[in-house]
Amino acid sequence: MSEHFEPLVIGFTCNWCSYRAADLAGISREKYPPNIRLIRLMCSGRLQPDFVLKAFEGGADAVMVTGCHPGECHYLEQNYKAMRRFMLLKRVLVQMGIEPDRFKLIWASAAEGVRLAHEINKIVEEVRELGPLDWPGMLDVDHDEFALAPHHETEEVPA
């Protein structure tokens, strides 16, 4: 019996544009799959490469980075920095055995909720067709547990 694969997509979103676009998509009742977990950053230029690597290592099947359109960044030129990092990191990920379609960069202004919802639908469909990420560094994680597990501090800090 074949199991239906539902991908887990981690989305790193700019606070000023794309996070608000996601909010607008919800307010506008635009439908997109619940497969994406949005993480708000103040700016896409603040995305560190290790955030992306940890997302893949932690069980994500794809990572999406979204930000303000080039030239419209609230922090002047940080989205150009994000674009350069994205291009370099994509090359590294391919060398590590991760398909290029699993890592996307999308520009979306706060007024483009419909467009962002469309892009989320598109990436989820592409990753469904690719299947689960079989990456040697990845933890064996149940996607439902990853999505719903509350954060708990289990270690006690010595006094």
C-alpha positions as CSV (number, residue, x, y, z in Angstrom):
1,M,0.0,0.0,0.0
2,S,1.6,3.3,-1.1
3,E,1.6,6.2,1.4
4,H,0.6,9.6,0.1
5,F,3.6,12.0,0.5
6,E,3.0,15.4,1.8
7,P,6.1,17.6,1.7
8,L,7.3,19.9,4.5
9,V,8.4,23.3,3.2
10,I,10.1,25.9,5.4
11,G,9.6,29.5,4.2
12,F,11.9,32.2,5.4
13,T,10.0,35.5,4.9
14,C,10.8,39.2,5.0
15,N,8.8,40.9,7.7
16,W,8.0,44.0,5.6
17,C,6.9,42.5,2.4
18,S,6.4,38.7,2.0
19,Y,5.3,38.0,5.5
20,R,2.6,40.6,5.0
21,A,1.8,39.1,1.6
22,A,1.2,35.8,3.3
23,D,-1.1,37.6,5.8
24,L,-2.9,39.2,2.9
25,A,-3.4,35.8,1.2
26,G,-5.0,34.6,4.4
27,I,-7.3,37.6,4.8
28,S,-8.2,37.4,1.1
29,R,-9.0,33.7,1.6
30,E,-6.5,32.6,-1.0
31,K,-5.9,28.9,-0.6
32,Y,-2.5,27.4,-0.3
33,P,-1.5,24.1,1.3
34,P,-0.7,23.8,5.0
35,N,2.6,22.2,4.1
36,I,4.6,25.4,4.6
37,R,5.9,26.7,7.9
38,L,6.7,30.4,7.7
39,I,9.6,31.9,9.7
40,R,9.6,35.6,9.8
41,L,12.9,37.4,9.4
42,M,13.3,41.2,9.6
43,C,14.8,41.1,6.1
44,S,15.7,38.4,3.6
45,G,19.2,39.7,3.8
46,R,19.4,38.4,7.4
47,L,19.0,34.8,6.3
48,Q,22.2,32.9,7.2
49,P,23.1,29.9,5.1
50,D,23.1,27.7,8.2
51,F,19.4,28.4,8.7
52,V,18.7,26.7,5.3
53,L,21.0,23.8,6.0
54,K,19.4,23.3,9.5
55,A,16.0,23.3,7.8
56,F,17.0,20.5,5.4
57,E,18.8,18.6,8.2
58,G,15.7,18.9,10.4
59,G,13.4,17.3,7.9
60,A,12.3,19.9,5.4
61,D,11.7,18.7,1.9
62,A,12.1,22.2,0.5
63,V,13.1,25.7,1.6
64,M,11.6,28.9,0.2
65,V,13.2,32.3,0.7
66,T,10.9,35.4,0.1
67,G,11.6,39.0,0.2
68,C,10.9,42.5,-1.1
69,H,11.4,43.1,-4.8
70,P,15.0,44.1,-5.7
71,G,15.3,47.9,-5.3
72,E,12.4,48.1,-2.8
73,C,14.1,46.7,0.3
74,H,13.3,48.5,3.6
75,Y,16.9,48.1,4.5
76,L,18.2,49.6,1.2
77,E,20.1,46.8,-0.6
78,Q,19.8,43.8,1.7
79,N,17.7,41.8,-0.8
80,Y,20.5,42.0,-3.3
81,K,22.7,40.4,-0.5
82,A,20.0,37.7,-0.1
83,M,20.0,37.1,-3.9
84,R,23.8,36.7,-3.9
85,R,23.7,34.3,-0.9
86,F,20.8,32.4,-2.5
87,M,22.7,31.8,-5.7
88,L,25.9,30.7,-3.9
89,L,24.0,28.5,-1.5
90,K,22.0,26.9,-4.3
91,R,25.2,25.8,-6.0
92,V,26.4,24.3,-2.7
93,L,23.2,22.5,-2.1
94,V,23.3,20.9,-5.6
95,Q,26.9,19.7,-4.8
96,M,25.5,18.2,-1.6
97,G,22.9,16.2,-3.6
98,I,19.8,18.4,-3.1
99,E,17.8,19.0,-6.2
100,P,17.7,22.7,-7.3
101,D,13.9,22.7,-7.3
102,R,13.9,22.2,-3.5
103,F,15.3,25.7,-2.9
104,K,13.5,28.7,-4.2
105,L,13.8,32.5,-4.0
106,I,10.6,34.5,-4.5
107,W,10.1,38.3,-4.5
108,A,6.7,39.3,-3.2
109,S,5.5,42.8,-2.0
110,A,3.0,43.2,0.8
111,A,0.3,43.7,-1.8
112,E,1.0,40.4,-3.7
113,G,-0.8,37.9,-1.4
114,V,-2.4,36.1,-4.4
115,R,1.0,35.8,-6.1
116,L,2.7,34.4,-3.0
117,A,-0.1,31.9,-2.5
118,H,0.3,30.8,-6.1
119,E,4.1,30.4,-5.6
120,I,3.5,28.3,-2.4
121,N,1.1,26.0,-4.3
122,K,3.7,25.7,-7.1
123,I,6.6,24.7,-4.9
124,V,4.5,22.2,-2.9
125,E,3.4,20.5,-6.1
126,E,6.9,20.4,-7.5
127,V,8.2,18.8,-4.3
128,R,5.3,16.3,-4.2
129,E,6.5,15.2,-7.7
130,L,10.1,15.0,-6.5
131,G,9.2,12.9,-3.5
132,P,10.8,13.0,0.0
133,L,14.2,14.4,0.4
134,D,16.6,11.5,0.8
135,W,19.6,13.4,2.1
136,P,22.3,11.7,4.2
137,G,22.5,14.5,6.7
138,M,18.8,14.6,7.4
139,L,17.3,13.5,10.7
140,D,14.7,10.8,10.5
141,V,11.7,13.0,11.3
142,D,8.0,12.4,11.1
143,H,6.6,15.6,9.3
144,D,3.6,15.7,11.5
145,E,5.7,15.6,14.7
146,F,8.0,18.3,13.3
147,A,5.1,20.5,12.6
148,L,3.1,20.0,15.7
149,A,5.7,19.4,18.4
150,P,5.7,22.1,21.0
151,H,9.1,23.6,21.9
152,H,10.3,22.4,25.3
153,E,13.5,23.1,27.2
154,T,14.5,19.8,28.6
155,E,18.0,20.6,29.9
156,E,18.3,22.2,33.3
157,V,20.8,25.1,33.5
158,P,23.2,24.6,36.4
159,A,23.0,27.3,39.0
